[in-house]
Amino acid sequence: MALLNVLIVVVSFVAAFLLCAFQLRSQYQREFSRRLDAVLSLSSLESEQFAENPQKEAQRLGSALQKAGQQVRVSIIERSGRVIGDSECKDIHENHLQRPEVQQALHSGRGYDLRQSETTHEGYLYAAQRVNAQYILRAALRTTEMDTAMRNLAVTAGICLAVGIFIACAATLPMLSHTFQPLQELTSAAEEISRGNYSSRMSVKNPNDEVGRLARSFNRMSCSTENAILELRHSQSRLKSLLEGMDDGVLAIDGEGRVLFFNERLRKLLSCPNLAVGSSLDSSLLLNHVGRVMQQARISGVPYKEQIAGVTEGQQFTVYAAVAEEDKCVLAVVSDISRMKRLEQMRSEFVGNVTHELKTPLTSIRASIELLKSENRDAETRAYFYDVLDMEAERLQHLIDDMLALSRLENMREDPAAHPVSVAKAVAASVKRLKPAAQKNEVTVSCQVDPALYVCCSPMRLEQLFGNLIENAVKYNRPGGTVTVTGAVQREAAAVRVQDTGIGIAPQHIPRLFERFYRVDTSRSREIGGTGLGLSIVKHIAVLYGGDISVESKVGEGSTFTVRLPLACPKAENNSLPD
């Protein structure tokens, strides 16, 4: 509104100035024309004298007019346009035939024109009159007076306009401030929102006027936008946390096959570090397989599921893809089922091994019972079959005990009975228990364990660990062989080595040596009463207490098993092992 007032003032002043300038110019032109008409009328009476000396005559007329107070320039022009006399210029070579006032005089007897002289370069109002068939008399009056008046009018109008604008601005400044300040606030708030600051608000000074209503509406819109953005961010954060916390990989592509989003688990599962939003699925073979499954889901329009093989051996993935009908995007969930497949295979092998291990002694027991039922058996034969029954029953007992021990170890995350135990005492107790078996197999067992070596374990399980290792070293040794047990601190851990001079283990068997029911020599193992679970129990005990086990072996030279367990302080020892 204030700007409109200023604009009205400016337009009014400009219109008034133009009107005054037009009226002033018209008045001057009328006055000049009247004076020139009088000059031409008087001068034309002496036209008979033009032929004698036109230049002198023009100067005479000019001088006479000047003495009379009329600053008039007089020119005598032939009908051809050649100037033959001029009161101010003697030599004029330009042809004046095409001058507007000359043309008008030739056609209508008299003509007028207002312009700048090409000879004197000054402004003139020209008036020309045809005086006879041969000459044209032209009188010109300088427009200096008119130009000065016009300039004075322009200066006056400019001053008035400036004063008017100043007064209008001063009068409308409070209104301008009231109008533009909220608009500036609105602009600043809108810019803040465009930069992501959705908490920006406008101040409401007068809630009842137009600006106040606009400010309230803007604040409501800003508040609604801020709440919507916050809710969207919270939803995105929850979705991102959910996706990143999933054990499965998630991938989404658009209708053109470009990646929309994915979680970090997918990148790790498919080993594709170069995967990025906006990229295609051609960067790796596995991604290409996943893309093929997603494409199949898009074509069929229904969810599609398929298993694909990984790059490494035994790696298996399940890809489940579904299509969003609105935008034709495809979402895929990639699950790593390698461990599940291995567990299924291990379970199948375990069932088969257990069945086989139970079937062999049960078959022997059943056969012995059938033979004992016969009445034609003497006492010695019966005693033999009783020994067979006792041996197979003991074998079954060992198998069941080992299976129960292994099951407990697999389900145990930590041992509440663990406390600092002397490694030397645990090894000594195991050697003492296995001394009859060593003497029977003609094997010498020696110990060189640091008495200050302590680990945090259950005494019973620590003795079971060393007992299984020493028992295997004795059983799979040759007559006259040796078993050497050493223990010392190595790399801030208790390292115990059980070294034998037995038959050794071929390299192809070592990776599977700690699997349940795995035997290097099946017939020899059954002959000496092994269950195939001893080394698996040893490994589970070592892992339970934060340790590990490794093996080095050469066929025909012997084997060395090394167990590493974390060290413990001996002050809190509560040893329950027998001396």
LONU-43716 format. One line per 4 residues: number of its first residue (from 1); their letters; for each residue y, x negated, z negated of C-alpha. Coordinates in pm, 1 decimal. Layout:
N
NUM	a	Y,X,Z  ...
REM end
This chain:
579
1	mall	0.0,0.0,0.0  239.4,-283.0,-90.0  156.8,-467.4,227.4  228.5,-149.7,422.5
5	nvli	573.2,-125.8,260.0  657.8,-481.2,360.9  533.1,-413.0,711.3  754.7,-100.5,737.1
9	vvvs	1058.2,-302.8,627.7  989.0,-573.2,885.3  932.6,-325.1,1167.9  1248.6,-131.8,1074.7
13	fvaa	1463.1,-444.3,1073.0  1321.0,-567.0,1401.9  1376.8,-227.1,1565.7  1734.4,-211.3,1436.3
17	fllc	1803.1,-563.6,1557.7  1665.7,-492.5,1903.9  1869.6,-172.8,1929.2  2191.8,-347.3,1819.8
21	afql	2126.2,-639.6,2050.6  2068.3,-403.2,2341.6  2385.4,-206.4,2268.1  2592.6,-523.0,2222.3
25	rsqy	2461.6,-677.1,2542.6  2525.2,-353.9,2735.3  2877.6,-331.9,2600.3  2956.7,-689.3,2697.1
29	qref	2807.4,-637.8,3043.4  3019.8,-324.6,3096.2  3333.0,-502.4,2981.4  3261.0,-808.8,3196.9
33	srrl	3182.0,-590.6,3496.8  3510.8,-400.0,3455.6  3710.4,-722.4,3441.0  3526.8,-868.0,3741.9
37	davl	3582.0,-547.3,3937.6  3956.0,-573.9,3872.9  3956.1,-939.7,3980.6  3766.2,-863.6,4301.8
41	slss	3993.6,-569.5,4384.2  4308.9,-777.4,4346.7  4170.8,-1087.6,4517.6  4035.4,-897.8,4817.9
45	lese	4391.1,-797.7,4911.6  4454.3,-1156.7,5020.3  4141.0,-1188.6,5235.3  4348.8,-1267.5,5550.4
49	qfae	4430.9,-1608.3,5402.5  4062.0,-1707.1,5350.0  4017.5,-1837.6,5704.0  4298.1,-2096.3,5685.1
53	npqk	4174.3,-2302.6,5386.5  3903.2,-2121.0,5187.0  3857.1,-2396.7,4930.1  4227.0,-2415.8,4854.3
57	eaqr	4252.1,-2038.7,4843.4  3961.0,-2015.2,4596.3  4123.2,-2273.3,4370.2  4457.8,-2092.0,4392.1
61	lgsa	4298.7,-1761.5,4292.6  4114.5,-1929.3,4005.5  4432.9,-2094.7,3878.2  4625.9,-1769.1,3899.7
65	lqka	4356.6,-1585.4,3703.2  4341.4,-1862.1,3446.5  4717.1,-1840.0,3394.4  4671.6,-1466.9,3346.8
69	gqqv	4417.9,-1538.3,3069.6  4107.4,-1468.1,3277.2  3849.9,-1753.7,3279.2  3698.7,-1637.9,3607.7
73	rvsi	3525.1,-1853.6,3865.0  3601.6,-1745.9,4225.5  3378.2,-1825.1,4523.2  3430.5,-1747.1,4894.9
77	iers	3100.9,-1716.3,5083.9  3032.0,-1663.3,5450.6  2791.5,-1392.7,5558.6  2543.1,-1671.8,5638.7
81	grvi	2539.2,-1763.7,5269.8  2731.8,-2091.3,5297.6  2987.9,-2140.0,5020.8  3315.9,-2239.0,5183.5
85	gdse	3532.9,-2225.6,4873.3  3486.0,-2240.9,4492.9  3744.3,-2260.7,4218.6  3535.3,-2497.3,4003.2
89	ckdi	3308.6,-2688.2,4246.9  3427.1,-2844.0,4571.4  3102.3,-2946.4,4735.6  2832.6,-2682.3,4714.1
93	henh	2551.9,-2746.8,4956.6  2314.3,-2475.5,4844.1  2291.1,-2160.3,5052.9  2374.6,-1848.5,4848.3
97	lqrp	2242.8,-1590.8,5091.4  1947.2,-1503.0,4868.8  2149.5,-1463.1,4552.6  2096.1,-1108.6,4420.3
101	evqq	2464.1,-1019.9,4400.9  2522.4,-1148.6,4759.7  2233.8,-941.5,4892.8  2362.7,-631.6,4714.3
105	alhs	2716.2,-690.7,4851.8  2584.8,-727.1,5206.7  2391.3,-402.8,5179.0  2610.9,-180.8,4963.4
109	grgy	2949.6,-353.9,4957.5  2930.8,-476.9,4593.9  2662.8,-641.5,4377.9  2607.9,-775.4,4022.4
113	dlrq	2368.7,-1023.1,3854.7  2339.5,-1194.2,3514.9  2177.4,-1539.5,3524.4  2223.1,-1911.9,3477.3
117	sett	2408.3,-2094.1,3753.4  2199.2,-2345.4,3942.6  2516.0,-2542.0,4019.2  2686.6,-2562.1,3677.5
121	hegy	2378.7,-2475.5,3466.8  2580.0,-2226.8,3263.7  2531.2,-1855.2,3208.9  2742.5,-1624.0,3429.2
125	lyaa	2781.0,-1257.9,3508.4  2828.9,-1249.5,3887.0  3007.6,-977.3,4084.9  3028.7,-997.4,4466.3
129	qrvn	3224.4,-781.0,4715.1  3218.0,-773.5,5092.6  3583.4,-802.5,5194.5  3541.9,-792.5,5570.1
133	aqyi	3278.1,-850.9,5829.2  3300.5,-1228.7,5780.3  3340.0,-1308.2,5407.9  3200.7,-1219.0,5068.7
137	lraa	3423.3,-1269.3,4768.2  3236.9,-1349.5,4445.0  3376.7,-1364.1,4094.8  3181.2,-1500.8,3797.4
141	lrtt	3259.3,-1476.8,3427.8  3093.9,-1710.4,3177.4  2867.4,-1532.7,2923.3  2947.9,-1779.5,2645.2
145	emdt	3125.8,-1512.7,2443.7  2835.0,-1271.5,2484.9  2576.8,-1539.7,2399.6  2772.1,-1636.2,2088.8
149	amrn	2790.3,-1275.9,1978.9  2417.0,-1232.8,2037.3  2338.5,-1545.9,1836.2  2559.3,-1430.3,1553.2
153	lavt	2385.0,-1094.6,1561.7  2043.3,-1263.2,1552.7  2144.2,-1484.0,1258.4  2282.5,-1185.7,1071.0
157	agic	1972.4,-981.1,1145.1  1748.8,-1270.2,1036.1  1933.0,-1305.1,708.2  1915.4,-932.3,648.6
161	lavg	1546.9,-930.2,736.7  1472.2,-1215.8,495.3  1667.3,-1044.3,219.6  1489.9,-716.8,292.6
165	ifia	1148.3,-880.7,287.6  1234.3,-1059.7,-36.5  1350.3,-735.4,-196.9  1041.3,-550.7,-70.1
169	caat	809.8,-825.4,-196.2  984.7,-837.9,-531.2  959.2,-461.5,-561.5  594.6,-449.7,-458.9
173	lpml	474.6,-769.1,-634.3  335.0,-585.1,-938.9  155.6,-345.0,-707.9  24.6,-637.2,-499.7
177	shtf	-99.2,-809.8,-813.2  -267.0,-489.4,-927.2  -435.4,-452.0,-589.0  -523.6,-808.3,-489.5
181	qplq	-637.7,-944.5,-823.9  -933.7,-702.6,-843.5  -1010.1,-776.4,-479.8  -1013.3,-1148.0,-558.0
185	elts	-1240.5,-1080.2,-854.6  -1463.0,-872.0,-629.5  -1475.6,-1151.7,-371.5  -1553.3,-1414.1,-637.4
189	aaee	-1823.2,-1196.4,-793.0  -1979.5,-1128.7,-452.8  -1979.9,-1501.9,-374.7  -2144.9,-1574.5,-711.0
193	isrg	-2413.9,-1316.9,-637.5  -2469.0,-1466.7,-291.2  -2526.2,-1803.3,-463.8  -2788.1,-1649.3,-691.5
197	nyss	-2577.6,-1577.9,-1003.3  -2667.1,-1210.9,-1045.0  -2502.9,-1189.9,-1389.8  -2150.9,-1195.4,-1239.6
201	rmsv	-1937.9,-890.0,-1331.7  -1585.7,-755.7,-1261.2  -1336.9,-669.8,-1535.6  -1236.9,-302.0,-1544.6
205	knpn	-871.4,-258.0,-1650.5  -812.6,103.3,-1552.2  -1138.9,293.7,-1506.1  -962.0,596.7,-1357.4
209	devg	-793.7,447.4,-1050.2  -953.1,347.0,-720.6  -990.3,-18.5,-816.8  -1146.0,71.5,-1150.6
213	rlar	-1401.4,302.0,-988.8  -1480.3,28.3,-735.7  -1525.6,-225.2,-1018.2  -1757.7,7.8,-1211.0
217	sfnr	-1965.0,77.7,-900.6  -1985.8,-294.3,-823.6  -2093.3,-376.5,-1180.8  -2363.9,-108.3,-1171.6
221	mscs	-2487.9,-242.6,-839.6  -2482.5,-600.3,-972.8  -2670.3,-497.9,-1288.1  -2933.9,-312.0,-1087.4
225	tena	-2971.0,-608.7,-853.4  -3002.2,-850.2,-1146.2  -3270.3,-636.6,-1312.0  -3459.6,-602.1,-984.8
229	ilel	-3441.8,-977.2,-919.1  -3552.8,-1057.9,-1274.8  -3844.3,-817.5,-1247.2  -3934.7,-966.2,-910.4
233	rhsq	-3919.4,-1318.3,-1052.7  -4132.2,-1217.8,-1350.3  -4384.1,-1058.2,-1116.7  -4386.1,-1366.9,-896.6
237	srlk	-4424.5,-1590.7,-1201.9  -4713.0,-1381.9,-1334.1  -4876.1,-1377.6,-991.9  -4829.6,-1753.1,-952.3
241	slle	-4972.3,-1819.8,-1299.3  -5264.1,-1592.8,-1220.7  -5330.3,-1762.6,-886.4  -5294.2,-2114.5,-1026.5
245	gmdd	-5518.7,-2027.7,-1321.0  -5798.0,-1897.4,-1100.8  -6110.8,-2105.0,-1056.4  -6123.2,-1984.4,-695.5
249	gvla	-5901.0,-2081.1,-405.5  -5664.3,-1817.2,-264.4  -5517.2,-1826.6,86.7  -5301.1,-1579.0,281.6
253	idge	-5201.0,-1596.7,648.9  -4975.9,-1379.5,863.8  -5055.7,-1203.7,1189.0  -5002.6,-1526.0,1386.8
257	grvl	-5234.7,-1735.9,1171.5  -4962.5,-1922.4,977.2  -5006.3,-1989.8,606.1  -4803.4,-1756.8,381.5
261	ffne	-4915.5,-1891.1,43.0  -5205.0,-2065.3,-130.1  -5287.7,-2199.7,-475.3  -5353.5,-2559.4,-573.6
265	rlrk	-5720.0,-2485.1,-638.8  -5770.4,-2412.1,-267.0  -5616.7,-2747.5,-172.8  -5858.7,-2927.3,-405.7
269	llsc	-6164.1,-2724.5,-303.8  -6115.7,-2781.9,68.6  -5972.6,-3136.2,32.7  -5669.2,-3058.5,250.8
273	pnla	-5362.4,-3239.5,104.0  -5153.9,-3166.3,415.6  -5179.4,-2788.3,378.9  -4830.9,-2633.0,360.3
277	vgss	-4663.5,-2293.6,394.6  -4602.2,-2220.1,762.2  -4875.0,-2453.9,888.0  -5183.1,-2352.0,1085.1
281	ldss	-5547.6,-2377.3,978.3  -5641.6,-2652.7,1222.7  -5577.1,-2949.7,993.3  -5938.7,-2977.2,870.4
285	llln	-6285.6,-2856.5,960.8  -6327.8,-2655.2,640.7  -5992.1,-2482.3,690.1  -6097.7,-2400.3,1043.4
289	hvgr	-6415.8,-2235.7,910.1  -6212.2,-2036.3,657.0  -5972.0,-1932.0,933.7  -6265.7,-1815.1,1145.1
293	vmqq	-6386.3,-1590.1,860.3  -6032.3,-1450.4,814.9  -6004.0,-1387.7,1188.0  -6334.3,-1198.9,1179.1
297	aris	-6198.1,-978.1,899.2  -5883.0,-907.7,1103.8  -6085.9,-814.3,1412.5  -6327.6,-588.6,1224.7
301	gvpy	-6058.0,-433.7,1004.6  -6290.0,-435.8,701.1  -6352.3,-698.0,430.5  -6577.3,-978.9,551.7
305	keqi	-6782.6,-1227.3,347.0  -6957.6,-1543.5,457.1  -7099.3,-1863.3,309.2  -6988.6,-2195.9,456.9
309	agvt	-7110.4,-2548.6,391.6  -6879.1,-2815.1,254.1  -6826.1,-3167.7,374.2  -7038.1,-3333.9,106.2
313	egqq	-7409.4,-3270.4,73.8  -7501.0,-2968.5,-133.7  -7148.7,-2825.7,-132.6  -7139.9,-2450.7,-66.5
317	ftvy	-6848.4,-2204.3,-53.8  -6822.7,-1827.2,-35.5  -6525.5,-1694.2,164.9  -6423.0,-1331.4,106.7
321	aava	-6147.8,-1208.7,341.2  -5964.1,-874.8,351.6  -5681.5,-741.2,572.8  -5352.8,-581.8,459.0
325	eedk	-5303.0,-282.4,689.7  -4921.6,-279.7,658.6  -4840.5,-623.0,804.0  -5182.6,-739.9,931.3
329	cvla	-5183.5,-1029.1,683.2  -5523.0,-1160.0,575.0  -5606.2,-1265.6,218.5  -5905.6,-1489.6,150.8
333	vvsd	-6071.3,-1594.4,-175.1  -6274.2,-1915.7,-153.5  -6532.2,-1968.4,-430.9  -6724.0,-2288.1,-496.1
337	isrm	-7086.1,-2183.6,-547.8  -7227.2,-2537.6,-532.8  -7297.8,-2550.7,-907.1  -7448.8,-2203.6,-903.8
341	krle	-7674.7,-2304.1,-614.9  -7776.4,-2621.0,-799.4  -7843.7,-2421.0,-1116.2  -8056.2,-2175.6,-920.5
345	qmrs	-8249.8,-2463.2,-770.9  -8286.7,-2631.3,-1111.1  -8401.4,-2304.2,-1265.9  -8655.8,-2257.7,-991.0
349	efvg	-8776.4,-2616.1,-1034.7  -8780.1,-2574.6,-1412.9  -8991.4,-2259.7,-1394.3  -9227.3,-2431.5,-1152.7
353	nvth	-9249.2,-2745.6,-1367.8  -9302.1,-2551.7,-1691.4  -9567.1,-2338.9,-1525.3  -9739.7,-2649.8,-1395.3
357	elkt	-9713.1,-2835.8,-1728.0  -9855.3,-2539.2,-1918.7  -10120.9,-2459.8,-1663.7  -10285.0,-2804.1,-1676.9
361	plts	-10363.4,-2815.3,-2053.0  -10443.4,-2443.9,-2060.8  -10693.5,-2490.9,-1779.5  -10852.6,-2779.6,-1972.0
365	iras	-10860.1,-2573.1,-2292.6  -11012.0,-2273.5,-2115.0  -11279.9,-2489.6,-1950.7  -11367.0,-2653.3,-2283.3
369	iell	-11396.6,-2315.4,-2452.4  -11625.1,-2186.0,-2175.5  -11847.1,-2490.7,-2212.2  -11854.9,-2458.3,-2590.9
373	ksen	-11978.5,-2100.5,-2555.8  -12295.1,-2230.2,-2397.1  -12587.9,-2248.0,-2637.7  -12751.9,-2547.5,-2467.9
377	rdae	-12493.5,-2800.8,-2594.0  -12587.2,-3065.3,-2846.8  -12366.6,-3168.0,-3135.2  -12227.6,-3477.5,-2958.1
381	tray	-12119.4,-3274.5,-2653.3  -11962.7,-3012.9,-2871.9  -11771.9,-3280.9,-3063.5  -11637.5,-3420.8,-2732.4
385	fydv	-11504.0,-3082.9,-2622.8  -11353.6,-3026.8,-2966.0  -11164.1,-3353.9,-2918.9  -11046.0,-3232.3,-2575.7
389	ldme	-10922.5,-2908.0,-2727.1  -10740.4,-3099.2,-3000.1  -10578.7,-3337.9,-2748.6  -10462.2,-3059.1,-2516.8
393	aerl	-10333.5,-2852.1,-2807.9  -10137.5,-3154.6,-2929.0  -10004.6,-3203.2,-2576.4  -9891.4,-2838.8,-2567.4
397	qhli	-9729.0,-2882.9,-2906.4  -9536.8,-3189.9,-2786.2  -9429.1,-3003.6,-2471.4  -9303.8,-2703.0,-2665.5
401	ddml	-9125.8,-2923.0,-2922.7  -8950.9,-3121.3,-2648.4  -8849.5,-2804.0,-2462.0  -8706.1,-2652.9,-2781.0
405	alsr	-8521.4,-2975.4,-2862.6  -8378.5,-2994.8,-2511.0  -8273.2,-2628.4,-2521.9  -8090.2,-2681.1,-2852.1
409	lenm	-7913.3,-2989.2,-2715.2  -7802.2,-2808.1,-2399.7  -7649.1,-2522.8,-2600.8  -7480.4,-2751.3,-2855.7
413	redp	-7116.3,-2852.9,-2807.2  -7088.7,-3057.8,-3127.3  -7312.3,-3150.8,-3419.3  -7179.3,-3048.2,-3765.7
417	aahp	-7440.6,-3274.2,-3926.4  -7300.2,-3587.8,-3762.5  -7178.5,-3870.0,-3989.1  -7170.0,-4251.6,-3976.6
421	vsva	-7524.4,-4386.7,-3943.4  -7649.5,-4745.4,-3928.7  -7786.8,-4823.2,-3584.0  -8005.4,-5104.6,-3723.5
425	kava	-8176.5,-4867.1,-3968.9  -8234.1,-4600.8,-3700.6  -8390.9,-4860.0,-3466.7  -8601.6,-5004.2,-3751.5
429	asvk	-8731.5,-4656.6,-3842.7  -8828.4,-4588.0,-3480.1  -9005.7,-4925.0,-3446.8  -9193.9,-4864.0,-3771.1
433	rlkp	-9311.1,-4521.4,-3653.3  -9427.0,-4659.8,-3315.1  -9593.5,-4973.3,-3455.0  -9950.1,-4827.2,-3423.8
437	aaqk	-9890.1,-4734.3,-3059.0  -9752.3,-5084.2,-2988.2  -10056.6,-5247.7,-3146.8  -10286.8,-5019.0,-2950.1
441	nevt	-10119.5,-5117.2,-2620.1  -10096.7,-5484.9,-2723.5  -9717.0,-5482.5,-2693.9  -9484.1,-5684.0,-2916.3
445	vscq	-9165.0,-5507.9,-3031.4  -8871.3,-5713.5,-3161.5  -8526.3,-5604.0,-3290.8  -8194.5,-5788.3,-3289.5
449	vdpa	-7939.0,-5524.9,-3396.4  -7610.1,-5602.8,-3573.9  -7639.2,-5458.6,-3928.1  -7265.9,-5373.2,-3923.5
453	lyvc	-7309.7,-5145.5,-3619.8  -7243.9,-4780.9,-3710.4  -7214.5,-4465.9,-3498.7  -7130.1,-4104.5,-3589.3
457	cspm	-7452.3,-3907.9,-3525.6  -7723.1,-3700.3,-3684.3  -7979.1,-3951.0,-3826.6  -8270.9,-3745.0,-3696.9
461	rleq	-8136.1,-3727.4,-3339.9  -8037.1,-4095.7,-3337.0  -8392.8,-4187.8,-3435.0  -8522.8,-3944.9,-3168.9
465	lfgn	-8303.0,-4117.3,-2905.3  -8422.0,-4471.1,-2984.6  -8776.7,-4349.5,-3050.9  -8810.7,-4197.7,-2701.0
469	lien	-8675.3,-4514.1,-2534.1  -8896.9,-4751.6,-2735.4  -9200.0,-4522.9,-2692.1  -9156.7,-4524.8,-2311.9
473	avky	-9110.9,-4904.6,-2317.8  -9439.4,-4935.9,-2507.5  -9637.2,-4681.6,-2301.9  -9529.6,-4809.2,-1960.4
477	nrpg	-9575.8,-5176.5,-2050.6  -9867.2,-5407.4,-1970.8  -10102.7,-5563.9,-2229.5  -9934.8,-5867.9,-2381.5
481	gtvt	-9591.6,-5738.7,-2285.4  -9279.0,-5728.4,-2499.8  -9011.8,-5477.5,-2594.2  -8678.8,-5619.4,-2710.9
485	vtga	-8417.3,-5400.0,-2879.4  -8067.5,-5550.1,-2914.1  -7746.5,-5393.6,-3045.4  -7389.1,-5520.9,-3061.8
489	vqre	-7026.5,-5416.7,-3014.1  -6926.2,-5410.0,-2647.7  -6590.9,-5279.0,-2517.1  -6515.6,-5101.2,-2848.0
493	aaav	-6850.8,-4918.5,-2840.1  -7196.6,-4966.1,-2985.4  -7422.5,-5089.9,-2703.6  -7798.4,-5077.0,-2769.8
497	rvqd	-8038.6,-5217.6,-2506.0  -8411.4,-5147.5,-2489.5  -8568.1,-5406.7,-2255.9  -8935.8,-5416.0,-2161.1
501	tgig	-9159.8,-5627.8,-1941.4  -9347.0,-5330.3,-1799.1  -9423.0,-5200.7,-1451.8  -9060.3,-5130.6,-1359.9
505	iapq	-8905.6,-4841.1,-1166.4  -8843.4,-4824.0,-791.2  -8474.3,-4779.0,-692.8  -8529.9,-4439.2,-527.0
509	hipr	-8643.8,-4291.2,-860.4  -8351.5,-4407.4,-1074.2  -8096.5,-4132.7,-970.1  -8337.9,-3858.6,-1083.0
513	lfer	-8483.3,-4042.7,-1381.4  -8306.1,-3824.9,-1641.3  -8400.2,-3489.8,-1485.3  -8632.6,-3258.7,-1672.7
517	fyrv	-9005.5,-3300.7,-1592.1  -8931.8,-3582.7,-1349.5  -9203.8,-3847.4,-1352.0  -9218.7,-4173.8,-1158.4
521	dtsr	-9599.7,-4191.0,-1181.4  -9734.0,-3840.6,-1246.5  -10098.7,-3935.2,-1303.0  -10017.1,-4223.8,-1541.4
525	srei	-9766.7,-4010.0,-1731.3  -10018.8,-3733.3,-1793.8  -10284.8,-3987.3,-1881.2  -10074.1,-4132.2,-2160.9
529	ggtg	-9955.8,-3789.2,-2276.8  -9597.6,-3778.9,-2148.3  -9415.0,-3445.4,-2112.4  -9148.0,-3559.2,-1864.0
533	lgls	-8868.1,-3448.4,-2099.8  -8812.3,-3762.9,-2308.0  -8542.1,-3929.3,-2098.7  -8365.2,-3595.9,-2043.5
537	ivkh	-8349.8,-3553.5,-2422.7  -8216.2,-3909.4,-2459.0  -7933.7,-3843.7,-2211.9  -7836.4,-3511.8,-2375.2
541	iavl	-7821.6,-3677.7,-2720.5  -7601.6,-3960.2,-2588.1  -7364.2,-3715.3,-2415.9  -7349.6,-3489.8,-2724.9
545	yggd	-7208.1,-3776.7,-2932.8  -6961.9,-3894.0,-2666.2  -7175.2,-4169.5,-2515.9  -7372.0,-4244.9,-2202.6
549	isve	-7687.6,-4418.0,-2084.0  -7764.2,-4642.9,-1788.2  -8075.7,-4815.3,-1652.9  -8153.2,-5134.5,-1463.3
553	skvg	-8502.2,-5197.2,-1333.9  -8709.8,-5407.3,-1096.2  -9060.4,-5314.3,-993.4  -9313.3,-5552.2,-1155.5
557	egst	-9053.6,-5713.3,-1385.6  -8954.6,-5437.8,-1626.3  -8664.7,-5209.3,-1715.4  -8355.3,-5218.2,-1936.1
561	ftvr	-8204.7,-4897.9,-2078.8  -7853.1,-4930.2,-2227.2  -7708.4,-4665.4,-2459.3  -7334.4,-4674.7,-2542.1
565	lpla	-7199.8,-4469.1,-2834.5  -6854.1,-4460.7,-2999.7  -6819.0,-4681.3,-3307.2  -6783.5,-4528.6,-3653.7
569	cpka	-6655.0,-4657.0,-3988.0  -6949.2,-4747.0,-4219.5  -6767.2,-4646.2,-4542.9  -6865.5,-4278.4,-4520.7
573	enns	-7231.7,-4345.6,-4447.6  -7477.8,-4086.1,-4571.1  -7796.0,-4232.6,-4432.7  -8106.8,-4018.3,-4464.4
577	lpd	-8334.3,-4246.3,-4258.8  -8630.3,-4399.8,-4434.3  -8613.4,-4769.6,-4504.6
REM end
